[in-house]
C-alpha cells in the first residue's frame, strides 16, 4: 500500500471516528494492528511473514465490513426518512394531531410533577 493511500485512509478513519464511538474503537483497533504489522516487518522468519500476511488480509476484510455496515445503516436511515416524508406529505393532519397529543401528554406529565413537589 502506498503512503498516500495509507494517509487518505487514516484521515478518513479519523473523520468517521468523530461520529460514532463504536466505530472509533474499531478504527483504533485497526490502527493498532496496522502498527503491529509494521513493527514486525523487519523480522525475516517465514512463519512471521505468513502471520503478517494473514493479519493484513484480516485487517482489510474487517475495515471493509465496518465500512459496509455504516453504508447499510445509512441506506436504511435514508429509506426510513423517505417513507416518513412520503407519509407526512400524504397525511399531514395525522402528524399535526399526533404532535398535539404528544404535546398535551407532556404538558400533563409536567403539570403533575410540578404539583407533587412541595
C-alpha positions in Angstrom: 0.0 0.0 0.0 1.4 3.4 -0.9 2.0 6.1 1.8 -0.6 8.4 0.1 -3.3 5.7 0.2 -2.5 5.0 3.8 -2.6 8.7 4.7 -6.0 9.0 2.9 -7.4 6.0 4.8 -6.0 7.3 8.0 -7.7 10.7 7.6 -11.0 9.1 6.6 -10.7 6.8 9.6 -10.5 9.8 12.0 -13.4 11.6 10.2 -15.6 8.6 10.8 -14.5 8.2 14.4 -15.9 11.6 15.3 -19.4 10.4 14.5 -19.6 7.0 16.3 -17.8 5.9 19.4 -18.1 2.2 18.5 -16.5 2.9 15.1 -13.8 4.9 16.8 -13.0 1.8 18.9 -12.8 -0.4 15.8 -10.6 2.1 14.0 -8.4 2.4 17.0 -8.0 -1.4 17.0 -7.3 -1.3 13.2 -4.6 1.3 13.7 -3.0 -0.8 16.5 -3.0 -3.9 14.4 -1.5 -2.0 11.4 1.2 -0.6 13.7 2.0 -4.1 14.9 2.2 -5.4 11.4 4.7 -2.6 10.5 6.8 -3.2 13.6 7.3 -6.9 12.8 8.1 -6.1 9.1 11.8 -6.4 9.7 11.6 -10.0 11.1 12.6 -12.3 8.3 11.1 -15.5 9.7 8.9 -17.3 7.1 6.4 -18.0 9.9 6.2 -14.4 10.9 5.7 -13.4 7.2 2.8 -15.8 7.0 1.2 -14.3 10.1 1.8 -10.8 8.8 0.0 -11.7 5.6 -2.9 -13.2 7.4 -3.2 -10.3 9.8 -3.1 -7.8 6.9 -5.8 -9.7 5.0 -8.0 -9.9 8.1 -7.5 -6.2 8.7 -8.6 -5.3 5.2 -11.7 -7.6 5.5 -12.6 -6.1 8.9 -12.3 -2.5 7.7 -14.4 -3.3 4.7 -17.0 -4.9 6.9 -17.2 -1.9 9.2 -17.5 0.5 6.2 -20.1 -1.7 4.6 -22.1 -1.8 7.8 -22.0 2.0 8.0 -23.2 2.3 4.4 -26.0 -0.2 5.0 -27.2 1.7 8.1 -27.1 5.0 6.2 -29.1 3.5 3.4 -31.7 2.1 5.8 -32.0 5.5 7.5 -32.5 7.3 4.2 -35.2 4.8 3.2 -37.0 5.3 6.6 -36.7 9.1 6.3 -38.1 8.9 2.8 -41.0 6.8 3.8 -41.8 9.1 6.8 -41.6 12.1 4.5 -44.0 10.5 2.0 -46.4 9.6 4.8 -46.4 13.1 6.2 -47.0 14.6 2.9 -49.9 12.3 2.2 -51.5 12.6 5.7 -50.3 16.0 7.2 -53.2 16.3 9.6 -52.4 13.0 11.2 -48.9 14.4 12.0 -50.4 17.6 13.4 -52.8 15.5 15.6 -50.1 13.2 16.8 -47.9 16.2 17.7 -50.8 17.8 19.5 -51.4 14.6 21.5 -47.8 14.2 22.4 -47.5 17.9 23.5 -50.7 17.6 25.6 -49.4 14.4 27.2 -46.0 16.0 28.0 -47.8 19.1 29.4 -49.9 16.8 31.7 -46.9 15.0 33.0 -45.1 18.3 33.6 -48.1 19.7 35.5 -48.4 16.5 37.6 -44.7 16.5 38.5 -44.8 20.2 39.5 -47.8 19.6 41.7 -46.0 16.8 43.6 -43.0 19.0 44.5 -43.5 20.9 47.8 
